[in-house]
Amino acid sequence: MNTYNINKGIGRTVEFKGLKAQYLFIFAGGLLGMLVLVMILYMIGINSYICLFLGIGGGSTVVWKTFSLNKKYGEHGLMKIGARKRHPRYIICRKSIHRYVMANSKMIAV
């Protein structure tokens, strides 16, 4: 008789070496971007040692910043920060107080 293993990770967030959710996309996109940049610089004809230094430095910076963002903000932190930036700090209302009082009294009278 065949036995099948049940996947108990259904519904959980994707995780790779401690990086969760959107940080994986930042990590992969940053490293891919650095690879493309180094390839372009090398094809242009810039010294290979400079390309190597920029690739290693940029890649390590991407890795370091991604892990520090993951540690600082957590799984949903970047989405919360983005939502907070779009939320207005205060609401401007240019009507006079008299107009609000009159509108409320009409609603009560009806």
N, C-alpha and C positions, 0 to 999 in steps of 0.2 A: 504494500500500500504506500502511496506517495504521501510525503509530509511536506507541507508548505509553511514557510516562515511568514509571520504576520509583521508588516511594517508598522512599528509603534510610533513612528515619527510623523504621522499624518497630522497636518494642521500646525505643526511647529515651524518656526522661521528657519530659513536656510542659514547655516553657520559653517564657516571655514576658518579653522585655527583661531577661533575667538571673534572673528569679524562677523557681524550679523547684518542682515537686510541690505539697506542701501549702501553700506560701507563696502560691500563686495564689489558693487558697480564702480564706486570711486576708485577702489584699489586696482581693479582690472583695467579700467579706462586710463588711469594715470600711468600705469606701467606700459600699456600699449601705446599711449601718446609719447612717452619717453623713448620707446623703441623706434617709433616712426621718426621722431625728431633726430635721433642719433643716425638713423639710416639716411635721412635727407642730408644732414651735415656731412656725412662721410661721402655721399655721392657728389656733393658740391665740390669736394676736394679739400676740406679742412683736415688738418693734421689728425691722424688716428688716435694719438694720445689725448688730444683735446676732446675728441668725440668719446673716448673711453672714460675720461674724467667726468664729462657732463652726464653720460649715461649712468655711471655708478652713483654720482652725487645726486642726480635728479631722481633716480629710482629709489635710493635710500631715503630721500626726503619724502617721496610719495608714501612709502611704507610707514615711515615714522609718523607722519601727519595723520594718515588713515587710522592707525592704531590708537593715536592719542585722541582723535575725535570719537572713536568708538568707546574708549574708556571714559571720556568726559561726558558725552551726551547720551550714551546708551542706544538701545535699539531704535526707538522712535524719536530721538532727540532732534535730529536735523529737520524732520517734518514739523515738529512743534515750533522750532525756531523760525522756519519759513512761514508758518501760519501766524506767528506773533508779529512778524514784520508786515504782513498784509492787513493786520487788524488796526483800525484807526485808534490813535491815542486818545482823542476826545471828539465829541460830536459838537459841531457848530450849529446853533439854532438862532436864526435872525428874527424870529417873530417876537413881538412884544408880549409881555405877561398878560396884558389885558385881552389879547386875542385868544389866548389859551383858556382864560377864565370864561369868556363869552361862549366859546365853543363847547366847553364842558357843561355850562348851564343850559344850553340848548339841548344837549343830549339827555340831560336829566329831566328836562321839562317834557320831552317827547315820550 
